[in-house]
């Protein structure tokens, strides 16, 4: 019988521990999120981050900017936050409007305040096996889930579907640093089903509902579903055909309640670490 990997339960445990630790400090960790435009999904997500951060005892602020904000104006806000000692962690909610150069904005954030782990310094440190100031929250959450359920990583074949800078690439580095043998698949990968069928750990992050089929999955594999998709009927589903794949997998994350809650939990964990760095 398949074992469900409960991300909601673990995230509550992590957030609870953080809240207890924060009570011991005279200062509160400071997290500031910048959101540009009126994307409803981004707004819901950002408000959830703020609510959880405040519940944990953090100082949390949202800076809302219009769609037509210029590159220079946005960079000015980041400069101010970089120089504000009350702000330990800065997050710019993605995606940004097309007229904004996302890479330049992410590089503008000080690496030691880059709570998402997207700055080239943090990415580079992760790739070469040094501790970054922060690790990309979703992949970091996946590693915590695997560790919580005592799922062995070292020596295992890990296949990642998706090569985004937010999930796929940092996920590959984290798994390599844990001594897995890692394959990253993408839209140009040939024989995708065959490659996936060799995975001991299969991670999907492509944003396509029920994309991963049961015949792609090795018997007894661990399947991590990072996807969050809405069907035409409005139902929330992952990248994995959960009903069929769960008959073959040994461990699987549900959607919702799997990886999603861990992303916010690791955002708070990163914020706390940056706060400690600034207040040694």
C-alpha positions as CSV (number, residue, x, y, z in Angstrom):
1,X,0.0,0.0,0.0
2,X,1.3,3.5,-0.9
3,X,2.5,5.8,1.8
4,X,1.3,9.4,1.6
5,X,3.9,12.1,2.2
6,X,2.1,14.6,4.3
7,X,3.6,18.0,3.6
8,X,1.0,19.9,5.6
9,X,1.8,18.0,8.7
10,X,5.5,18.5,8.4
11,X,5.1,22.2,7.5
12,X,3.1,22.8,10.7
13,X,5.8,21.1,12.7
14,X,8.5,23.2,11.2
15,X,6.5,26.5,11.6
16,X,5.7,25.6,15.2
17,X,9.4,25.1,16.0
18,X,10.3,28.4,14.3
19,X,7.6,30.2,16.3
20,X,8.9,28.8,19.6
21,X,12.5,29.9,18.7
22,X,11.4,33.4,17.7
23,X,9.9,33.9,21.1
24,X,13.4,33.8,22.6
25,X,14.6,36.8,20.6
26,X,14.3,40.4,21.6
27,X,14.0,41.4,17.9
28,X,11.7,39.9,15.3
29,X,12.9,38.5,11.9
30,X,11.8,40.9,9.1
31,X,10.4,39.6,5.8
32,X,9.4,42.0,3.0
33,X,7.7,40.8,-0.1
34,X,7.4,42.9,-3.3
35,X,4.5,42.1,-5.6
36,X,4.1,43.8,-9.0
37,X,0.7,43.9,-10.7
38,X,-2.7,42.4,-10.0
39,X,-2.2,38.6,-10.7
40,X,-4.9,37.0,-8.4
41,X,-2.9,33.8,-7.8
42,X,0.2,35.7,-6.8
43,X,-1.8,37.9,-4.5
44,X,-3.4,34.9,-2.7
45,X,0.0,33.3,-2.4
46,X,1.7,36.5,-1.0
47,X,-1.1,37.1,1.5
48,X,-0.7,33.5,2.7
49,X,3.0,34.1,3.2
50,X,2.4,37.2,5.2
51,X,-0.3,35.6,7.3
52,X,1.9,32.6,8.2
53,X,4.9,34.9,8.8
54,X,3.0,37.0,11.3
55,X,1.5,34.0,13.0
56,X,5.1,32.8,13.5
57,X,6.1,36.1,15.2
58,X,7.9,37.7,12.2
59,X,7.6,41.3,11.1
60,X,6.1,40.9,7.6
61,X,5.4,43.6,5.0
62,X,4.0,43.5,1.5
63,X,4.9,46.3,-1.0
64,X,2.4,46.3,-3.8
65,X,3.4,48.1,-7.0
66,X,1.5,48.7,-10.2
67,X,2.0,46.8,-13.4
68,X,3.6,49.8,-15.1
69,X,6.3,50.3,-12.4
70,X,9.7,51.0,-14.1
71,X,12.8,48.9,-13.7
72,X,14.5,51.9,-12.0
73,X,11.7,52.4,-9.5
74,X,11.6,48.7,-8.6
75,X,15.4,48.7,-8.1
76,X,15.1,51.8,-5.9
77,X,12.7,49.9,-3.6
78,X,15.2,47.0,-3.4
79,X,18.1,49.3,-2.6
80,X,16.1,50.8,0.3
81,X,15.3,47.3,1.6
82,X,18.9,46.2,1.2
83,X,20.0,49.1,3.4
84,X,17.2,48.7,6.0
85,X,18.6,46.8,9.0
86,X,15.0,45.8,10.1
87,X,14.6,43.8,6.9
88,X,16.4,40.4,7.0
89,X,14.8,38.8,4.0
90,X,13.6,40.2,0.6
91,X,11.3,38.3,-1.8
92,X,10.2,39.6,-5.2
93,X,7.2,37.6,-6.3
94,X,7.5,36.1,-9.7
95,X,6.6,36.4,-12.5
96,X,7.3,40.0,-13.2
97,X,5.8,42.0,-16.1
98,X,7.6,41.6,-19.4
99,X,9.2,45.1,-19.4
100,X,11.1,44.2,-16.2
101,X,14.4,42.4,-16.5
102,X,13.8,39.6,-13.9
103,X,17.5,38.6,-13.8
104,X,18.7,42.1,-13.0
105,X,16.1,42.5,-10.3
106,X,17.0,39.2,-8.6
107,X,20.7,40.1,-8.8
108,X,19.9,43.5,-7.2
109,X,18.9,41.9,-3.9
110,X,21.8,41.4,-1.5
111,X,22.7,37.6,-1.5
112,X,22.5,37.6,2.3
113,X,18.9,39.0,2.1
114,X,17.8,36.8,-0.9
115,X,15.3,34.6,0.9
116,X,14.4,32.7,-2.3
117,X,17.9,31.7,-3.0
118,X,17.7,33.0,-6.6
119,X,20.7,35.4,-6.6
120,X,23.6,34.1,-8.7
121,X,25.9,34.0,-5.6
122,X,23.4,31.7,-3.8
123,X,22.8,29.6,-6.9
124,X,26.6,29.3,-7.5
125,X,27.3,28.3,-3.9
126,X,24.6,25.6,-4.1
127,X,26.0,24.2,-7.4
128,X,29.6,23.9,-6.1
129,X,28.5,22.4,-2.8
130,X,29.0,25.4,-0.4
131,X,26.2,26.5,1.9
132,X,24.2,29.3,0.2
133,X,22.7,32.0,2.4
134,X,19.3,30.6,1.3
135,X,18.1,27.6,-0.8
136,X,15.2,27.9,-3.2
137,X,12.2,27.1,-1.0
138,X,10.3,24.5,-3.0
139,X,13.3,22.2,-3.7
140,X,14.5,22.7,-0.1
141,X,11.0,21.6,1.0
142,X,11.2,18.4,-1.1
143,X,14.5,17.5,0.5
144,X,13.0,18.0,4.0
145,X,10.1,15.7,3.0
146,X,12.4,13.0,1.8
147,X,14.4,13.2,5.0
148,X,11.3,13.2,7.2
149,X,10.1,10.0,5.7
150,X,13.6,8.4,5.8
151,X,13.7,8.0,2.0
152,X,17.2,7.2,1.0
153,X,18.8,9.6,-1.5
154,X,22.4,8.5,-1.7
155,X,23.1,6.2,-4.6
156,X,19.5,6.4,-5.9
157,X,18.5,7.3,-9.4
158,X,16.6,10.6,-9.3
159,X,14.7,11.9,-12.3
160,X,13.4,15.5,-12.4
161,X,10.9,16.5,-15.0
162,X,11.4,20.3,-15.6
163,X,14.5,22.4,-15.7
164,X,13.3,25.8,-14.3
165,X,15.6,28.0,-12.3
166,X,13.0,27.9,-9.5
167,X,12.6,24.2,-9.1
168,X,14.3,21.9,-11.6
169,X,17.9,23.2,-11.5
170,X,18.2,23.8,-7.8
171,X,16.5,20.5,-7.1
172,X,19.2,18.7,-9.2
173,X,22.0,20.4,-7.3
174,X,20.5,19.5,-3.9
175,X,20.1,15.9,-4.9
176,X,23.6,15.8,-6.4
177,X,24.9,17.2,-3.1
178,X,23.1,14.3,-1.4
179,X,25.0,11.8,-3.7
180,X,22.0,10.8,-5.9
181,X,22.5,10.0,-9.6
182,X,20.4,12.8,-11.2
183,X,18.8,13.1,-14.6
184,X,17.0,16.3,-15.6
185,X,14.3,15.9,-18.3
186,X,12.7,18.7,-20.3
187,X,10.7,19.3,-23.5
188,X,13.5,18.1,-25.7
189,X,14.1,14.8,-23.8
190,X,13.7,11.7,-25.9
191,X,11.9,8.6,-24.6
192,X,10.7,10.5,-21.5
193,X,8.6,7.6,-20.2
194,X,11.5,5.2,-20.4
195,X,13.8,7.6,-18.6
196,X,11.2,8.2,-15.8
197,X,10.6,4.4,-15.5
198,X,14.2,4.0,-14.2
199,X,13.8,6.5,-11.3
200,X,13.9,5.5,-7.7
201,X,12.9,9.1,-7.0
202,X,10.7,10.8,-9.6
203,X,10.0,14.5,-9.2
204,X,7.7,16.4,-11.6
205,X,7.6,20.2,-11.9
206,X,6.2,21.0,-15.3
207,X,2.7,22.4,-14.6
208,X,0.8,20.0,-16.7
209,X,-2.2,18.3,-15.1
210,X,-1.9,14.5,-14.8
211,X,1.1,14.5,-17.1
212,X,2.9,11.6,-15.4
213,X,1.2,8.3,-16.1
214,X,1.4,5.0,-14.1
215,X,3.4,3.2,-16.9
216,X,6.2,5.9,-16.5
217,X,6.7,4.9,-12.8
218,X,8.9,2.1,-11.5
219,X,7.2,-0.2,-9.0
220,X,8.1,1.0,-5.5
221,X,9.4,4.4,-6.5
222,X,9.0,7.6,-4.6
223,X,7.0,10.2,-6.5
224,X,7.1,13.9,-5.7
225,X,4.5,16.1,-7.4
226,X,5.5,19.8,-7.4
227,X,2.8,20.7,-9.9
228,X,-0.3,22.8,-9.0
229,X,-2.9,22.9,-11.8
230,X,-6.6,23.8,-12.1
231,X,-8.8,21.5,-14.3
232,X,-11.6,23.0,-16.4
233,X,-13.9,22.0,-13.5
234,X,-11.8,24.1,-11.1
235,X,-10.3,21.1,-9.3
236,X,-6.7,21.4,-8.0
237,X,-4.5,18.6,-9.4
238,X,-0.8,17.9,-9.7
239,X,1.4,16.9,-12.6
240,X,0.9,13.2,-11.6
241,X,-2.0,11.0,-12.3
242,X,-2.4,10.4,-8.6
243,X,-5.1,7.7,-8.7
244,X,-3.1,5.4,-11.1
245,X,0.4,6.2,-10.0
246,X,-0.4,5.7,-6.3
247,X,-1.0,2.0,-7.2
248,X,2.6,1.6,-8.1
249,X,4.5,4.0,-5.9
250,X,5.8,3.3,-2.4
251,X,5.6,6.9,-1.4
252,X,3.8,9.8,-3.1
253,X,2.9,13.4,-2.4
254,X,-0.8,14.4,-2.7
255,X,-1.9,17.7,-4.3
256,X,-2.9,19.7,-2.4
257,X,-1.2,19.0,0.9
258,X,2.1,17.7,-0.3
259,X,4.9,20.0,-1.5
260,X,2.9,23.2,-1.5
261,X,2.8,23.8,2.3
262,X,6.5,23.1,2.5
263,X,7.3,26.0,0.3
264,X,6.0,28.6,2.8
265,X,7.5,26.7,5.7
266,X,11.0,26.8,4.1
267,X,10.5,30.5,3.3
268,X,10.1,31.1,7.0
269,X,13.1,28.8,7.8
270,X,15.2,30.7,5.4
271,X,14.1,34.1,6.9
272,X,15.0,32.9,10.3
273,X,18.5,31.8,9.2
274,X,19.1,35.2,7.5
275,X,17.9,36.9,10.7
276,X,20.5,34.9,12.7
277,X,23.2,35.8,10.1
278,X,22.4,39.5,10.6
279,X,22.3,39.3,14.4
280,X,25.3,37.2,15.3
